Amino acid sequence: QGQLKIAPAAMAARCRLAARFHHIHGTNIRLDASHTQATRVESFANGLCFSQEPLAPGQIFLVEIEEKELGWCGHLRVGLTAHDPQSLEVVPEYSLPDLVNMGDTWVFAITRSHNRVVVEGEEAQAQGRPWEPFLLIARVRIPRDTLVGRSRPGRYSHILDDLYKMNVLPATARRSRIGVLYAPQPDGTADMHIIINGEDMGPSARGLPTTRPLYAVIDVFASTKSVRVIPVDYGFPSLQTLCRLVIQKHIVHRLAIDGLDLPPLLKSFCQHE
């Protein structure tokens, strides 16, 4: 039963490798030098992005909304596809319906209110308190603190602010964090889960093939203008993360990192948890 037997160290290595966007993307997308930030530079469409690598079972691809753009209807769209981005002759203009109509793709629009899936005939499952340290899906434990968007940049606000613990940040707001993963099932297929600010929305799609590589799909659509990939550490933190914690510990405020004599990519990594 289940196939989520990846060791924490192996999962951490995979997550660091895949925590980047693929070089194949929509025509209106610009990636930064680290391929961790995707910005739609014009219009409201052609903002399709993919994970650099296919995801492992239980591995979350997590992004934070960095910039919004007024005047458009609609928000971020998230999902999975069995299409290798490298194999696409042309990147579709939209994830919905264009990419989905190609088959073997499961994408859902993130809304202002809620995206929880309620299965017919079943009562909504209790999700646990939003400040519990781990989110549990199948047999994967994901540190919840990384999954929850911060409404303000204070380094310790998530400890001191009760509003943070109540998880009041709207799904489509700036700094909101949204992720996608798949959980294998006993019948050999997988369920797709969308995670919004540390809360599991439930199985958004069922029956996904586990015999084919599955890539994350992030459609930077309409009022969502820019997103950044957030690396997630499973088990022990990486050396990269430990270095960031040391730097953050010795500064007054995270924004003070701009004044340090560090390479731009390292500054960017230290400023974005």
Residue, then its C-alpha position, 0 to 999 in steps of 0.5 A: q500500500g502506498q509508494l511514499k518510501i523516499a528517505p528524507a535525505a533523498m526527498a530533500a535532494r530531489c526538492r532542491l533540484a526541482a525547486r526551479f522553473h523549467h526553461i520551457h515556458g509561456t512567451n510572456i514569462r521572464l525567469d530570473a537568473s536562478h529560475t526561481q522567479a517567474t514574472r508575466v511581463e505583458s498581457f494576461a495570458n501566455g504565463l504557463c510555467f513548469s517544474q524543472e524536474p518531474l516530481a517524486p511521490g509526495q514531493i510538493f512544488l511550492v510557490e509564493i505570490e510575489e506580485k499582483e496586477l489589477g485590472w484582470c479577472g482570474h488568478l493563479r492556476v496550479g496542477l500537474t501534467a504528464h507532458d514533458p515540457q521539452s516535448l511541447e512544440v508550442v507552449p499553450e496560451y492557457s493551462l485551462p483549457d488548452l493544456v488540459n485539452m491535450g490530455d494527461t493534465w490536471v489543472f485547477a484555478i485558485t480562487r479568492s475564497h476557497n478551493r477545498v474539494v468536498v467529495e459527494g457523500e462524504e463529510a469534509q475531513a478535519q484538517g487539523r489546526p493550522w499551527e500544527p508543525f507538520l502537514l500529513i498527506a498519506r505517509v508524507r510529513i511536510p513542515r507546515d511553517t514553510l507552507v504558510g504565507r506570511s502577511r508581513p515580513g517580520r522575522y518572528s511575526h509567525i511566532l508572536d502574531d495570533l493572526y498568523k496562527m489563524n491563517v487568515l491570508p487569502a489564497t490569492a493575496r500577495r505572499s500567499r503560498i500555494g503548492v501541488l503534489y501527488a499521493p500514490q494510492p493502493d490501486g496504483t494510481a495517484d491523487m493530486h492535492i493542492i496545498i494553500n497556506g499549509e492547508d490541504m484542499g483534498p484530492s482535487a483529481r484522482g486516477l493520475p498515472t504513476t507510471r509516467p513522470l508528472y511535472a508541476v504546472i504553474d499558470v501565472f494568469a491574469s491578476t497574478k503577475s509574479v511568483r517565486v518557488i519556495p524550497v521545502d526541506y524534508g527532514f534535516p535542513s540543507l547546508q544552504t538553508l543552514c547558511r541562510l539561517v545564520i545570516q538572518k540571525h545576525i541581522v536586525h531585519r531581513l530587508a537589511i540583507d540588501g546592504l550586505d556584501l553578498p552575491p545577488l543570488l545569495k541575497s535573494f535566497c536569504q530574503h525569501e524563506 
